[in-house]
Amino acid sequence: MAERLYATADTILQCVADALAADLRPVCKVYQTHGVPVIFQCCECEDPDLGDEANGELSIHFRRLMDADPATLDEVRRIRPCHGGVTAAQFRLVLARCRPIINAEGEIPPPETLTEHTEDQLRDVELLWQSLACCGVDIRIDDVSADLSEPGMCSIVFADVTVQALIPALPDLGSA
């Protein structure tokens, strides 16, 4: 059953965070944001109780609301949408992790380190996909992709999803 926007985003976010933690790949921060997140630190957690395996952060933000086909969640054009139909919301999840960087002497990390990081990132991609697919909400996974950011930056994986959402009716403003 569709939920309101905040609850839908929270459900999706928790599905992914729980899957990462269950695979012993927890993140330091899990949160909703009102736009593209500002990622300050993706390598160390402020909370020592999270353990050595925790790094990075996971966030979700709203992108778009639209009328949608109930079977595919593809956008449709509807005259007088106030009279009902399916509404879908698009969200983006952002998973930022620590990645190997060039050291102070200007040396590139060895191939073994880069390969190990790539294996970790691809495991995150698998967990992201599977947790979204099995989250229990009406969802369409539109895209999962990696950001090819500059060396020394965080490793970023994006997931764009479309979900059925409940938009409540306007309050009754009738005569009082």
C-alpha positions as a Markdown table, in Angstrom:
| # | Residue | x | y | z |
|---|---|---|---|---|
| 1 | Met | 0.0 | 0.0 | 0.0 |
| 2 | Ala | 1.3 | 3.5 | -0.9 |
| 3 | Glu | 2.3 | 5.8 | 2.0 |
| 4 | Arg | 2.9 | 9.5 | 2.2 |
| 5 | Leu | 6.1 | 10.9 | 0.8 |
| 6 | Tyr | 8.2 | 11.1 | 4.0 |
| 7 | Ala | 7.1 | 7.6 | 5.2 |
| 8 | Thr | 7.8 | 6.1 | 1.7 |
| 9 | Ala | 11.3 | 7.7 | 1.6 |
| 10 | Asp | 12.0 | 6.5 | 5.1 |
| 11 | Thr | 10.9 | 2.9 | 4.3 |
| 12 | Ile | 13.2 | 2.8 | 1.3 |
| 13 | Leu | 16.1 | 4.3 | 3.2 |
| 14 | Gln | 15.8 | 1.8 | 6.0 |
| 15 | Cys | 15.6 | -1.2 | 3.6 |
| 16 | Val | 19.0 | -0.2 | 2.1 |
| 17 | Ala | 20.6 | 0.7 | 5.5 |
| 18 | Asp | 19.5 | -2.6 | 7.0 |
| 19 | Ala | 20.8 | -4.6 | 4.1 |
| 20 | Leu | 24.2 | -2.9 | 4.3 |
| 21 | Ala | 24.4 | -3.5 | 8.0 |
| 22 | Ala | 23.3 | -7.1 | 7.7 |
| 23 | Asp | 26.2 | -7.7 | 5.2 |
| 24 | Leu | 28.6 | -6.1 | 7.7 |
| 25 | Arg | 28.9 | -3.0 | 5.5 |
| 26 | Pro | 27.2 | -0.3 | 7.7 |
| 27 | Val | 27.4 | 3.4 | 7.1 |
| 28 | Cys | 28.0 | 6.2 | 9.6 |
| 29 | Lys | 25.0 | 8.3 | 8.7 |
| 30 | Val | 21.6 | 7.5 | 7.3 |
| 31 | Tyr | 19.3 | 10.4 | 6.6 |
| 32 | Gln | 16.7 | 12.2 | 4.4 |
| 33 | Thr | 17.8 | 15.5 | 2.9 |
| 34 | His | 15.9 | 18.1 | 0.9 |
| 35 | Gly | 18.3 | 18.1 | -2.0 |
| 36 | Val | 21.6 | 16.7 | -3.2 |
| 37 | Pro | 23.5 | 15.9 | 0.0 |
| 38 | Val | 26.7 | 17.8 | 1.0 |
| 39 | Ile | 29.1 | 15.0 | 1.9 |
| 40 | Phe | 31.8 | 16.3 | 4.1 |
| 41 | Gln | 33.5 | 13.1 | 5.4 |
| 42 | Cys | 32.9 | 9.7 | 4.0 |
| 43 | Cys | 35.9 | 7.8 | 5.5 |
| 44 | Glu | 35.5 | 8.0 | 9.3 |
| 45 | Cys | 32.6 | 7.8 | 11.6 |
| 46 | Glu | 32.1 | 10.2 | 14.5 |
| 47 | Asp | 30.5 | 7.5 | 16.5 |
| 48 | Pro | 33.1 | 4.9 | 17.7 |
| 49 | Asp | 30.3 | 2.5 | 18.6 |
| 50 | Leu | 29.6 | 1.8 | 14.9 |
| 51 | Gly | 32.9 | -0.2 | 14.7 |
| 52 | Asp | 35.8 | -0.3 | 12.3 |
| 53 | Glu | 33.8 | -1.6 | 9.3 |
| 54 | Ala | 31.5 | 1.4 | 9.2 |
| 55 | Asn | 32.2 | 4.2 | 6.8 |
| 56 | Gly | 30.4 | 6.6 | 4.6 |
| 57 | Glu | 26.8 | 7.7 | 4.5 |
| 58 | Leu | 23.5 | 6.9 | 2.9 |
| 59 | Ser | 20.9 | 9.5 | 2.1 |
| 60 | Ile | 17.7 | 9.9 | 0.1 |
| 61 | His | 16.1 | 13.0 | -1.4 |
| 62 | Phe | 12.9 | 13.8 | -3.3 |
| 63 | Arg | 13.2 | 14.6 | -7.0 |
| 64 | Arg | 9.8 | 14.7 | -8.6 |
| 65 | Leu | 6.0 | 13.9 | -8.3 |
| 66 | Met | 3.8 | 12.8 | -11.2 |
| 67 | Asp | 0.7 | 11.0 | -12.3 |
| 68 | Ala | 1.5 | 7.5 | -13.2 |
| 69 | Asp | 0.3 | 4.3 | -14.8 |
| 70 | Pro | -0.6 | 1.9 | -12.0 |
| 71 | Ala | 1.1 | -1.1 | -13.7 |
| 72 | Thr | 4.4 | 0.5 | -14.7 |
| 73 | Leu | 4.7 | 3.7 | -12.7 |
| 74 | Asp | 5.5 | 5.4 | -16.1 |
| 75 | Glu | 4.4 | 9.1 | -16.2 |
| 76 | Val | 0.9 | 9.7 | -17.7 |
| 77 | Arg | -0.9 | 12.9 | -18.5 |
| 78 | Arg | -4.3 | 13.1 | -16.9 |
| 79 | Ile | -6.9 | 15.8 | -17.2 |
| 80 | Arg | -8.3 | 16.8 | -13.8 |
| 81 | Pro | -5.9 | 14.6 | -11.7 |
| 82 | Cys | -7.9 | 15.6 | -8.6 |
| 83 | His | -10.4 | 12.9 | -9.6 |
| 84 | Gly | -8.0 | 10.1 | -8.7 |
| 85 | Gly | -5.4 | 7.8 | -10.2 |
| 86 | Val | -2.0 | 6.7 | -9.2 |
| 87 | Thr | 0.6 | 9.2 | -8.1 |
| 88 | Ala | 4.3 | 8.3 | -8.2 |
| 89 | Ala | 7.3 | 10.0 | -6.6 |
| 90 | Gln | 10.9 | 9.8 | -7.8 |
| 91 | Phe | 13.7 | 9.7 | -5.2 |
| 92 | Arg | 17.5 | 9.5 | -5.4 |
| 93 | Leu | 19.5 | 7.5 | -2.9 |
| 94 | Val | 23.2 | 8.5 | -2.5 |
| 95 | Leu | 25.7 | 6.0 | -1.0 |
| 96 | Ala | 29.0 | 7.7 | -0.3 |
| 97 | Arg | 32.0 | 5.6 | 0.8 |
| 98 | Cys | 35.7 | 6.1 | 1.4 |
| 99 | Arg | 37.9 | 5.3 | -1.6 |
| 100 | Pro | 41.6 | 5.0 | -2.1 |
| 101 | Ile | 43.4 | 8.3 | -2.8 |
| 102 | Ile | 46.7 | 9.5 | -4.0 |
| 103 | Asn | 49.0 | 9.8 | -1.0 |
| 104 | Ala | 51.0 | 12.9 | 0.2 |
| 105 | Glu | 53.9 | 11.8 | -2.0 |
| 106 | Gly | 51.7 | 11.8 | -5.1 |
| 107 | Glu | 51.7 | 8.0 | -5.3 |
| 108 | Ile | 48.7 | 6.2 | -6.8 |
| 109 | Pro | 47.3 | 3.3 | -4.6 |
| 110 | Pro | 48.6 | -0.1 | -5.7 |
| 111 | Pro | 46.4 | -2.2 | -8.1 |
| 112 | Glu | 45.5 | -4.6 | -5.2 |
| 113 | Thr | 44.0 | -1.8 | -3.2 |
| 114 | Leu | 42.1 | -0.4 | -6.2 |
| 115 | Thr | 40.8 | -3.9 | -6.9 |
| 116 | Glu | 39.7 | -4.4 | -3.3 |
| 117 | His | 37.9 | -1.1 | -3.3 |
| 118 | Thr | 36.2 | -1.9 | -6.6 |
| 119 | Glu | 35.0 | -5.3 | -5.1 |
| 120 | Asp | 33.6 | -3.4 | -2.1 |
| 121 | Gln | 31.8 | -0.8 | -4.3 |
| 122 | Leu | 30.3 | -3.5 | -6.5 |
| 123 | Arg | 29.0 | -5.3 | -3.4 |
| 124 | Asp | 27.4 | -2.1 | -2.4 |
| 125 | Val | 25.7 | -1.9 | -5.8 |
| 126 | Glu | 24.4 | -5.5 | -5.4 |
| 127 | Leu | 23.1 | -4.8 | -1.9 |
| 128 | Leu | 21.5 | -1.5 | -3.0 |
| 129 | Trp | 19.7 | -3.2 | -6.0 |
| 130 | Gln | 18.5 | -6.2 | -4.1 |
| 131 | Ser | 17.3 | -4.3 | -1.0 |
| 132 | Leu | 15.3 | -1.9 | -3.2 |
| 133 | Ala | 13.9 | -4.8 | -5.2 |
| 134 | Cys | 12.7 | -6.6 | -2.1 |
| 135 | Cys | 11.7 | -3.6 | 0.1 |
| 136 | Gly | 8.0 | -4.4 | 0.0 |
| 137 | Val | 6.8 | -1.1 | -1.6 |
| 138 | Asp | 5.5 | -0.6 | -5.2 |
| 139 | Ile | 8.9 | 0.5 | -6.7 |
| 140 | Arg | 10.6 | 0.8 | -10.0 |
| 141 | Ile | 14.4 | 0.9 | -10.0 |
| 142 | Asp | 15.2 | 3.4 | -12.7 |
| 143 | Asp | 18.9 | 3.4 | -12.5 |
| 144 | Val | 21.9 | 2.4 | -10.3 |
| 145 | Ser | 25.1 | 4.1 | -11.3 |
| 146 | Ala | 28.5 | 5.2 | -10.0 |
| 147 | Asp | 29.8 | 8.8 | -10.0 |
| 148 | Leu | 33.2 | 9.0 | -11.7 |
| 149 | Ser | 34.4 | 11.8 | -9.3 |
| 150 | Glu | 37.9 | 13.2 | -9.1 |
| 151 | Pro | 40.6 | 11.2 | -7.2 |
| 152 | Gly | 40.6 | 12.1 | -3.5 |
| 153 | Met | 36.8 | 12.4 | -3.4 |
| 154 | Cys | 34.3 | 10.0 | -2.0 |
| 155 | Ser | 33.1 | 7.0 | -4.0 |
| 156 | Ile | 29.4 | 7.7 | -4.9 |
| 157 | Val | 26.7 | 5.3 | -6.0 |
| 158 | Phe | 23.3 | 6.7 | -7.0 |
| 159 | Ala | 20.1 | 4.8 | -7.2 |
| 160 | Asp | 17.1 | 6.5 | -8.8 |
| 161 | Val | 13.7 | 5.0 | -8.0 |
| 162 | Thr | 10.1 | 5.6 | -8.7 |
| 163 | Val | 7.5 | 4.6 | -6.1 |
| 164 | Gln | 3.8 | 4.8 | -5.7 |
| 165 | Ala | 3.0 | 7.5 | -3.2 |
| 166 | Leu | -0.1 | 8.6 | -1.3 |
| 167 | Ile | -0.9 | 12.3 | -1.6 |
| 168 | Pro | -3.5 | 13.2 | 1.0 |
| 169 | Ala | -6.5 | 15.3 | 0.1 |
| 170 | Leu | -6.7 | 18.9 | 0.9 |
| 171 | Pro | -8.2 | 19.7 | 4.3 |
| 172 | Asp | -12.0 | 20.3 | 4.1 |
| 173 | Leu | -12.3 | 24.1 | 3.9 |
| 174 | Gly | -16.1 | 24.0 | 3.9 |
| 175 | Ser | -18.3 | 26.3 | 5.9 |
| 176 | Ala | -17.6 | 26.3 | 9.6 |
